[in-house]
């Protein structure tokens, strides 16, 4: 093979991956912009910081309002939305029920000792 053809071939082989990765990155950015532009009230989204919330108001061009807890609405830049979160079928709430408090007796005659359930001995 002629050495004069080797150099242009090497240059071509180096620029092909650069060109292809640039196209892939441009396509991903366009998909992200389309996602952020398609947000509607009721969509559950995840932000780039990992916060999960429900879109309350998406009427502004560059910001959206997310409800992150009951009655807590925060304003975010649309660019902070990373993805839409699909809820499992039948899951209409994300609240977790707190465990029941143990029953405590306040009688004067009540003992302050607790039963250690691991070995059955009283603990003081």
Secondary structure, DSSP 8 states (H G I E B T S, - for coil): --HHHHHHHHHHHHHHHHHHHHHHHHHHHHHHHHHHHT--TT-EEEETTS-EEEEEE--SSSEEEEEEETTEEEEEEGGGEEEE----TT-----------------TT----EE-TTTS-EE-
